[in-house]
């Protein structure tokens, strides 16, 4: 089933598995999955979580986050920006770039330039 919430691994190990049963990555304490749903984006398609060890996870749905933020409206924009920055850094690292560095932009620019020729 699709998970319509962000997941935080509190302890233990959890595998991200695709629909074919292939393990894509292992999440450990402090790692998260599906953060984009907090921003209103769709869920990660074709991936689900499978515990590898005894583990504890926390689940946060967008609806719950909106309810909490309704009590702290000034925190909505800073939180959204923090989520975007976190996700960008996470994916930069997956691509082999330092978080916040310009190398990922240079790589993307070179790719687009090559593809347009």
DSSP file (Angstrom, degrees, kcal/mol; ACC not computed):
  #  RESIDUE AA STRUCTURE BP1 BP2  ACC     N-H-->O    O-->H-N    N-H-->O    O-->H-N    TCO  KAPPA ALPHA  PHI   PSI    X-CA   Y-CA   Z-CA
    1    1 A X              0   0    0      0, 0.0     2,-0.2     0, 0.0     0, 0.0   0.000 360.0 360.0 360.0 148.1    0.0    0.0    0.0
    2    2 A X        -     0   0    0     46,-0.1     2,-0.6     1,-0.1    46,-0.1  -0.493 360.0-133.9 -73.7 142.2    1.1    3.6   -0.7
    3    3 A X        -     0   0    0     41,-0.2    41,-0.3    -2,-0.2     4,-0.1  -0.873  15.2-169.2 -99.6 117.8    2.2    5.5    2.4
    4    4 A X        +     0   0    0     -2,-0.6    58,-0.6    39,-0.1     2,-0.3  -0.069  64.4  68.6 -97.2  34.2    0.6    9.0    2.5
    5    5 A X  E    S-A   61   0A   0     56,-0.2     2,-0.3    57,-0.1    56,-0.2  -0.964  85.2-104.0-144.5 158.9    2.8   10.2    5.3
    6    6 A X  E     -A   60   0A   0     54,-2.7    54,-2.5    -2,-0.3     2,-0.4  -0.647  36.8-148.8 -80.6 144.9    6.5   11.0    6.0
    7    7 A X  E     -AB  59  33A   0     26,-2.7    26,-2.1    -2,-0.3     2,-0.5  -0.964  10.5-165.7-121.2 132.0    8.3    8.4    8.0
    8    8 A X  E     -AB  58  32A   0     50,-2.6    50,-2.6    -2,-0.4     2,-0.7  -0.974  18.8-136.8-114.6 127.7   11.1    8.9   10.4
    9    9 A X  E     +A   57   0A   0     22,-2.8    21,-3.3    -2,-0.5    48,-0.2  -0.757  22.0 179.7 -83.6 118.3   13.2    5.9   11.6
   10   10 A X  E     -     0   0A   0     46,-2.8     2,-0.3    -2,-0.7    47,-0.2   0.879  67.0 -16.2 -86.3 -44.3   13.7    6.3   15.3
   11   11 A X  E    S+A   56   0A   0     45,-1.6    45,-2.0    18,-0.1    -1,-0.4  -0.982 105.3  33.5-156.1 162.5   15.7    3.1   15.8
   12   12 A X  S    S-     0   0    0     -2,-0.3    17,-0.5    43,-0.2     2,-0.4  -0.407  84.9 -66.2  88.0-168.2   16.5   -0.1   13.9
   13   13 A X        -     0   0    0     41,-0.2    39,-2.8    15,-0.2    40,-1.5  -0.978  39.5-173.4-128.3 138.2   16.8   -0.6   10.2
   14   14 A X  E     -CD  27  51B   0     13,-2.4    13,-3.7    -2,-0.4     2,-0.3  -0.998  16.0-140.7-131.6 130.9   14.2   -0.4    7.5
   15   15 A X  E     -CD  26  50B   0     35,-3.4    35,-2.4    -2,-0.4     2,-0.6  -0.723   7.5-139.9 -92.4 140.1   14.6   -1.3    3.8
   16   16 A X  E     -CD  25  49B   0      9,-2.9     8,-3.4    -2,-0.3     9,-1.1  -0.902  32.4-173.5 -92.6 120.7   13.2    0.7    1.0
   17   17 A X  E     -CD  23  48B   0     31,-3.2    31,-2.4    -2,-0.6     6,-0.2  -0.924  16.6-136.9-123.1 139.7   12.0   -2.0   -1.5
   18   18 A X  E >   - D   0  47B   0      4,-2.4     3,-2.2    -2,-0.4    29,-0.2  -0.318  40.2 -91.4 -86.5 177.9   10.6   -1.6   -5.0
   19   19 A X  T 3  S+     0   0    0     27,-1.0    28,-0.1     1,-0.3    -1,-0.1   0.717 126.2  58.3 -63.9 -20.8    7.6   -3.5   -6.3
   20   20 A X  T 3  S-     0   0    0     26,-0.2    -1,-0.3     2,-0.1     3,-0.1   0.461 120.3-107.9 -86.2  -1.2    9.9   -6.3   -7.6
   21   21 A X  S <  S+     0   0    0     -3,-2.2     2,-0.3     1,-0.3    -2,-0.1   0.511  70.3 146.4  88.7   5.1   11.2   -6.9   -4.1
   22   22 A X        -     0   0    0      1,-0.1    -4,-2.4     2,-0.0     2,-0.5  -0.612  51.1-125.3 -78.9 131.0   14.6   -5.3   -4.8
   23   23 A X  E     +C   17   0B   0     -2,-0.3    -6,-0.2    -6,-0.2     3,-0.1  -0.661  28.8 179.8 -77.8 120.9   16.1   -3.5   -1.9
   24   24 A X  E     -     0   0B   0     -8,-3.4     2,-0.3    -2,-0.5    -1,-0.2   0.817  61.8 -21.2 -92.1 -36.4   17.0    0.0   -2.9
   25   25 A X  E     -C   16   0B   0     -9,-1.1    -9,-2.9     2,-0.0     2,-0.5  -0.976  56.9-120.4-165.3 164.0   18.4    1.4    0.3
   26   26 A X  E     -C   15   0B   0     -2,-0.3     2,-0.4   -11,-0.2   -11,-0.2  -0.970  22.5-152.1-117.3 127.7   18.5    0.8    4.0
   27   27 A X  E     -C   14   0B   0    -13,-3.7   -13,-2.4    -2,-0.5     2,-0.2  -0.797  14.8-174.2 -98.1 139.8   17.3    3.5    6.4
   28   28 A X    >   -     0   0    0     -2,-0.4     3,-2.7   -15,-0.2   -19,-0.3  -0.669  46.0 -45.7-122.2 178.8   18.7    3.8    9.9
   29   29 A X  T 3  S+     0   0    0    -17,-0.5   -19,-0.2     1,-0.3    -1,-0.2  -0.189 129.1  22.0 -49.6 128.7   17.9    5.9   12.9
   30   30 A X  T 3  S+     0   0    0    -21,-3.3    -1,-0.3     1,-0.4     2,-0.1   0.167  96.7 117.1  96.5 -16.7   17.5    9.5   11.9
   31   31 A X    <   -     0   0    0     -3,-2.7   -22,-2.8   -22,-0.2    -1,-0.4  -0.460  47.6-157.0 -81.0 157.4   16.7    8.7    8.2
   32   32 A X  E     -B    8   0A   0    -24,-0.2     2,-0.3    -2,-0.1   -24,-0.2  -0.881   7.8-157.1-133.8 165.8   13.4    9.6    6.7
   33   33 A X  E     +B    7   0A   0    -26,-2.1   -26,-2.7    -2,-0.3    16,-0.0  -0.998  69.9  12.7-144.0 138.2   11.2    8.5    3.8
   34   34 A X    >   +     0   0    0     -2,-0.3     3,-1.6   -28,-0.2     4,-0.3   0.768  64.8 154.2  73.5  27.4    8.5   10.2    1.8
   35   35 A X  G >   +     0   0    0      1,-0.3     3,-2.0     2,-0.2     4,-0.4   0.788  59.6  75.2 -59.5 -28.3    9.1   13.8    3.1
   36   36 A X  G > >S+     0   0    0      1,-0.3     5,-2.0     2,-0.2     3,-1.3   0.748  80.8  69.6 -60.4 -24.2    7.6   15.3   -0.1
   37   37 A X  G X 5S+     0   0    0     -3,-1.6     3,-1.1     1,-0.3    -1,-0.3   0.793  88.8  64.4 -65.0 -24.7    4.1   14.5    1.1
   38   38 A X  G < 5S+     0   0    0     -3,-2.0    -1,-0.3    -4,-0.3    -2,-0.2   0.752 103.1  48.2 -68.1 -22.3    4.5   17.1    3.8
   39   39 A X  G < 5S-     0   0    0     -3,-1.3    -1,-0.3    -4,-0.4    -2,-0.2   0.409 126.8-100.1 -95.6   0.1    4.7   19.7    1.0
   40   40 A X  T < 5S+     0   0    0     -3,-1.1    -3,-0.2     1,-0.3    -2,-0.1   0.486  79.5 134.9  94.5   3.7    1.7   18.3   -0.8
   41   41 A X      < -     0   0    0     -5,-2.0    -1,-0.3     1,-0.1    -2,-0.1  -0.394  60.7 -87.7 -81.4 164.1    3.6   16.3   -3.4
   42   42 A X        -     0   0    0      1,-0.1    -1,-0.1    -2,-0.1    -3,-0.1  -0.108  46.1 -94.0 -68.1 167.3    2.7   12.8   -4.4
   43   43 A X        -     0   0    0      1,-0.1     2,-0.6    -7,-0.1    -1,-0.1  -0.362  48.9 -87.3 -77.4 160.3    3.9    9.7   -2.6
   44   44 A X    >   -     0   0    0    -41,-0.3     3,-0.9    -2,-0.1   -41,-0.2  -0.595  51.4-136.1 -70.6 114.8    6.9    7.7   -3.8
   45   45 A X  T 3  S+     0   0    0     -2,-0.6     3,-0.1     1,-0.2    -1,-0.1  -0.510  76.2   9.3 -79.0 137.3    5.5    5.4   -6.4
   46   46 A X  T 3  S+     0   0    0     -2,-0.2   -27,-1.0     1,-0.2     2,-0.4   0.609 105.1 101.8  76.2  12.0    6.5    1.7   -6.5
   47   47 A X  E <   +D   18   0B   0     -3,-0.9     2,-0.3   -29,-0.2   -29,-0.2  -0.970  40.2 168.1-129.0 144.6    8.4    1.8   -3.2
   48   48 A X  E     -D   17   0B   0    -31,-2.4   -31,-3.2    -2,-0.4     2,-0.4  -0.947  32.1-105.2-147.1 169.0    7.5    0.6    0.2
   49   49 A X  E     -D   16   0B   0     -2,-0.3     2,-0.4   -33,-0.2   -33,-0.2  -0.775  25.7-175.9-103.2 140.8    9.2    0.0    3.6
   50   50 A X  E     -D   15   0B   0    -35,-2.4   -35,-3.4    -2,-0.4     2,-0.1  -0.990  29.0-120.8-133.7 123.8   10.1   -3.3    5.1
   51   51 A X  E     -D   14   0B   0     -2,-0.4   -37,-0.3   -37,-0.2     3,-0.1  -0.412  23.3-175.8 -64.1 135.4   11.6   -3.7    8.6
   52   52 A X  S    S+     0   0    0    -39,-2.8     2,-0.3     1,-0.2   -38,-0.2   0.709  72.9   6.9 -98.2 -29.6   15.0   -5.4    8.6
   53   53 A X  S    S-     0   0    0    -40,-1.5     2,-0.2     1,-0.0    -1,-0.2  -0.802 107.2 -60.6-136.4 176.6   15.4   -5.4   12.4
   54   54 A X  S    S+     0   0    0     -2,-0.3     2,-0.3    -3,-0.1   -41,-0.2  -0.504  75.3 169.1 -57.8 132.5   13.2   -4.6   15.3
   55   55 A X        -     0   0    0    -43,-0.2     2,-0.4    -2,-0.2   -43,-0.2  -0.952  37.0-141.7-148.1 164.2   12.6   -0.9   14.7
   56   56 A X  E     +A   11   0A   0    -45,-2.0   -46,-2.8    -2,-0.3   -45,-1.6  -1.000  23.2 179.9-128.7 130.9   10.5    2.1   15.7
   57   57 A X  E     -A    9   0A   0     -2,-0.4     2,-0.4   -48,-0.2   -48,-0.2  -0.926  17.8-143.3-127.2 155.0    9.2    4.6   13.2
   58   58 A X  E     -A    8   0A   0    -50,-2.6   -50,-2.6    -2,-0.3     2,-0.4  -0.940  13.7-151.4-116.2 142.7    7.2    7.7   13.5
   59   59 A X  E     -A    7   0A   0     -2,-0.4     2,-0.4   -52,-0.2   -52,-0.2  -0.932  11.4-175.9-117.2 134.9    4.6    8.7   10.9
   60   60 A X  E     -A    6   0A   0    -54,-2.5   -54,-2.7    -2,-0.4     2,-0.2  -0.946   9.9-159.0-133.9 113.6    3.6   12.3   10.1
   61   61 A X  E  >  -A    5   0A   0     -2,-0.4     4,-2.3   -56,-0.2   -56,-0.2  -0.496  28.1-119.1 -85.9 159.1    0.8   13.0    7.6
   62   62 A X  H  > S+     0   0    0    -58,-0.6     4,-2.9     1,-0.2     5,-0.2   0.900 114.7  56.1 -61.9 -40.8    0.3   16.2    5.8
   63   63 A X  H  > S+     0   0    0      1,-0.2     4,-2.0     2,-0.2    -1,-0.2   0.913 108.9  45.9 -59.5 -43.1   -3.1   16.6    7.4
   64   64 A X  H  > S+     0   0    0      2,-0.2     4,-2.4     1,-0.2    -1,-0.2   0.918 112.3  51.0 -66.6 -42.3   -1.6   16.3   10.9
   65   65 A X  H  X S+     0   0    0     -4,-2.3     4,-3.0     1,-0.2    -2,-0.2   0.925 109.9  49.8 -60.5 -44.4    1.2   18.8   10.0
   66   66 A X  H  X S+     0   0    0     -4,-2.9     4,-1.5     1,-0.2    -1,-0.2   0.900 109.6  52.0 -61.1 -40.9   -1.3   21.3    8.7
   67   67 A X  H  < S+     0   0    0     -4,-2.0     4,-0.5    -5,-0.2    -1,-0.2   0.928 112.8  44.3 -61.4 -45.5   -3.4   21.0   11.9
   68   68 A X  H >< S+     0   0    0     -4,-2.4     3,-1.4     1,-0.2     4,-0.4   0.926 112.6  51.7 -64.9 -44.3   -0.3   21.6   14.1
   69   69 A X  H >< S+     0   0    0     -4,-3.0     3,-0.9     1,-0.3     6,-0.2   0.729  93.8  72.4 -68.5 -20.1    0.9   24.5   11.9
   70   70 A X  T 3< S+     0   0    0     -4,-1.5     3,-0.4     1,-0.3    -1,-0.3   0.788  98.8  49.3 -63.3 -24.5   -2.6   26.2   12.1
   71   71 A X  T <  S+     0   0    0     -3,-1.4    -1,-0.3    -4,-0.5    -2,-0.2   0.626 121.6  34.3 -85.2 -14.9   -1.6   26.9   15.7
   72   72 A X    X   +     0   0    0     -3,-0.9     3,-2.1    -4,-0.4     4,-0.4  -0.501  68.4 163.8-136.1  64.0    1.8   28.4   14.6
   73   73 A X  G >  S+     0   0    0     -3,-0.4     3,-1.2     1,-0.3     4,-0.5   0.777  72.3  63.2 -60.3 -28.5    1.1   30.0   11.2
   74   74 A X  G 3  S+     0   0    0      1,-0.2     4,-0.5     2,-0.1    -1,-0.3   0.670  99.6  56.5 -69.5 -14.2    4.4   32.0   11.2
   75   75 A X  G <> S+     0   0    0     -3,-2.1     4,-2.1    -6,-0.2    -1,-0.2   0.542  83.7  85.4 -92.7  -8.0    6.3   28.7   11.2
   76   76 A X  H <> S+     0   0    0     -3,-1.2     4,-2.6    -4,-0.4     5,-0.2   0.957  91.9  41.6 -61.5 -54.7    4.7   27.3    8.0
   77   77 A X  H  > S+     0   0    0     -4,-0.5     4,-2.6     1,-0.2     5,-0.2   0.932 115.5  49.0 -63.5 -47.6    7.0   29.0    5.4
   78   78 A X  H  > S+     0   0    0     -4,-0.5     4,-2.2     1,-0.2    -1,-0.2   0.891 113.0  49.2 -59.7 -36.5   10.3   28.4    7.4
   79   79 A X  H  X S+     0   0    0     -4,-2.1     4,-2.4     2,-0.2    -2,-0.2   0.932 110.4  49.5 -67.9 -44.5    9.3   24.7    7.9
   80   80 A X  H  X S+     0   0    0     -4,-2.6     4,-2.3     1,-0.2    -2,-0.2   0.916 112.1  49.0 -59.1 -43.1    8.5   24.3    4.2
   81   81 A X  H  X S+     0   0    0     -4,-2.6     4,-2.6     1,-0.2    -1,-0.2   0.900 110.2  51.3 -63.0 -40.7   11.8   25.8    3.2
   82   82 A X  H  X S+     0   0    0     -4,-2.2     4,-2.5    -5,-0.2    -2,-0.2   0.890 109.4  50.1 -64.4 -39.3   13.6   23.6    5.7
   83   83 A X  H  X S+     0   0    0     -4,-2.4     4,-2.7     2,-0.2    -2,-0.2   0.927 111.8  47.8 -64.4 -44.6   11.9   20.5    4.2
   84   84 A X  H  X S+     0   0    0     -4,-2.3     4,-2.6     2,-0.2    -2,-0.2   0.928 113.2  47.8 -62.2 -45.7   12.9   21.5    0.7
   85   85 A X  H  X S+     0   0    0     -4,-2.6     4,-2.5     2,-0.2    -1,-0.2   0.909 112.4  49.8 -62.1 -42.0   16.5   22.2    1.7
   86   86 A X  H  X S+     0   0    0     -4,-2.5     4,-2.4     1,-0.2    -2,-0.2   0.939 112.7  46.3 -61.3 -47.5   16.7   18.9    3.6
   87   87 A X  H  X S+     0   0    0     -4,-2.7     4,-2.3     1,-0.2     5,-0.2   0.898 111.5  51.8 -63.7 -40.3   15.4   17.0    0.6
   88   88 A X  H  X S+     0   0    0     -4,-2.6     4,-2.3     1,-0.2    -1,-0.2   0.930 111.5  47.0 -61.8 -45.3   17.7   18.8   -1.8
   89   89 A X  H  X S+     0   0    0     -4,-2.5     4,-2.2     1,-0.2    -1,-0.2   0.894 110.4  53.2 -62.9 -40.0   20.7   17.9    0.4
   90   90 A X  H  X S+     0   0    0     -4,-2.4     4,-1.7     1,-0.2    -1,-0.2   0.922 113.5  41.9 -61.1 -45.5   19.6   14.3    0.6
   91   91 A X  H  X S+     0   0    0     -4,-2.3     4,-1.4     2,-0.2    -1,-0.2   0.807 109.6  57.5 -77.1 -28.6   19.3   13.9   -3.1
   92   92 A X  H  <>S+     0   0    0     -4,-2.3     5,-2.9    -5,-0.2     4,-0.3   0.932 108.3  48.4 -61.7 -44.2   22.6   15.8   -3.8
   93   93 A X  H ><5S+     0   0    0     -4,-2.2     3,-1.6     1,-0.2    -2,-0.2   0.901 107.5  54.4 -62.7 -40.7   24.3   13.3   -1.6
   94   94 A X  H 3<5S+     0   0    0     -4,-1.7    -1,-0.2     1,-0.3    -2,-0.2   0.822 108.4  50.4 -61.9 -30.0   22.7   10.4   -3.4
   95   95 A X  T 3<5S-     0   0    0     -4,-1.4    -1,-0.3    -3,-0.2    -2,-0.2   0.444 124.5-105.8 -87.0  -0.2   24.0   11.9   -6.7
   96   96 A X  T < 5S+     0   0    0     -3,-1.6     2,-0.3     1,-0.3    -3,-0.2   0.699  79.6 124.1  86.6  20.2   27.5   12.1   -5.1
   97   97 A X      < -     0   0    0     -5,-2.9    -1,-0.3    -6,-0.1     2,-0.2  -0.816  68.1-103.7-112.3 153.2   27.6   15.8   -4.6
   98   98 A X    >   -     0   0    0     -2,-0.3     3,-2.0     1,-0.1     6,-0.3  -0.554  49.3-100.3 -70.1 135.1   28.2   17.8   -1.4
   99   99 A X  T 3  S+     0   0    0      1,-0.3   -10,-0.1    -2,-0.2    -1,-0.1  -0.325 105.8  10.8 -57.9 133.9   24.9   19.2   -0.1
  100  100 A X  T 3  S+     0   0    0      1,-0.3    -1,-0.3   -15,-0.1     2,-0.1   0.458  99.8 130.5  79.4   0.2   24.5   22.9   -1.0
  101  101 A X    <   -     0   0    0     -3,-2.0     3,-0.4     1,-0.1     4,-0.3  -0.358  65.2-126.5 -84.7 166.9   27.4   22.9   -3.4
  102  102 A X  S  > S+     0   0    0      1,-0.2     4,-2.2     2,-0.1     3,-0.4   0.562  91.6  87.9 -86.7  -9.4   27.4   24.1   -7.0
  103  103 A X  H  > S+     0   0    0      1,-0.3     4,-2.4     2,-0.2    -1,-0.2   0.857  84.7  54.3 -62.7 -34.7   28.7   20.9   -8.4
  104  104 A X  H  > S+     0   0    0     -3,-0.4     4,-2.3    -6,-0.3    -1,-0.3   0.877 108.7  49.6 -66.2 -35.2   25.2   19.5   -8.8
  105  105 A X  H  > S+     0   0    0     -3,-0.4     4,-2.7    -4,-0.3    -2,-0.2   0.892 110.2  50.1 -68.6 -39.3   24.2   22.6  -10.8
  106  106 A X  H  X S+     0   0    0     -4,-2.2     4,-2.5     2,-0.2    -2,-0.2   0.917 111.7  48.7 -63.7 -42.1   27.2   22.2  -13.0
  107  107 A X  H  X S+     0   0    0     -4,-2.4     4,-2.2     2,-0.2    -2,-0.2   0.928 113.6  46.2 -62.9 -45.3   26.4   18.6  -13.7
  108  108 A X  H  X S+     0   0    0     -4,-2.3     4,-2.6     2,-0.2     5,-0.2   0.909 112.2  51.1 -64.3 -41.9   22.8   19.4  -14.5
  109  109 A X  H  X S+     0   0    0     -4,-2.7     4,-2.4     1,-0.2    -2,-0.2   0.910 111.0  48.0 -62.7 -42.4   23.8   22.2  -16.7
  110  110 A X  H  X S+     0   0    0     -4,-2.5     4,-2.5     2,-0.2    -1,-0.2   0.890 111.7  50.7 -65.2 -38.7   26.2   20.0  -18.6
  111  111 A X  H  X S+     0   0    0     -4,-2.2     4,-2.5     2,-0.2    -2,-0.2   0.927 112.5  45.2 -64.8 -45.6   23.6   17.3  -19.0
  112  112 A X  H  X S+     0   0    0     -4,-2.6     4,-1.7     2,-0.2    -2,-0.2   0.897 113.4  50.7 -65.7 -39.6   21.0   19.8  -20.4
  113  113 A X  H  X S+     0   0    0     -4,-2.4     4,-0.7    -5,-0.2    -2,-0.2   0.937 112.9  45.5 -63.0 -46.5   23.5   21.3  -22.7
  114  114 A X  H >< S+     0   0    0     -4,-2.5     3,-0.8     1,-0.2    -2,-0.2   0.900 112.8  50.6 -63.7 -41.1   24.6   17.9  -24.0
  115  115 A X  H 3< S+     0   0    0     -4,-2.5    -1,-0.2     1,-0.2    -2,-0.2   0.787 106.7  55.3 -69.0 -27.1   20.9   16.8  -24.4
  116  116 A X  H 3<        0   0    0     -4,-1.7    -1,-0.2     1,-0.2    -2,-0.2   0.606 360.0 360.0 -83.2 -11.0   20.0   20.0  -26.3
  117  117 A X    <<        0   0    0     -3,-0.8    -1,-0.2    -4,-0.7    -2,-0.2   0.458 360.0 360.0 -88.9 360.0   22.7   19.4  -29.0
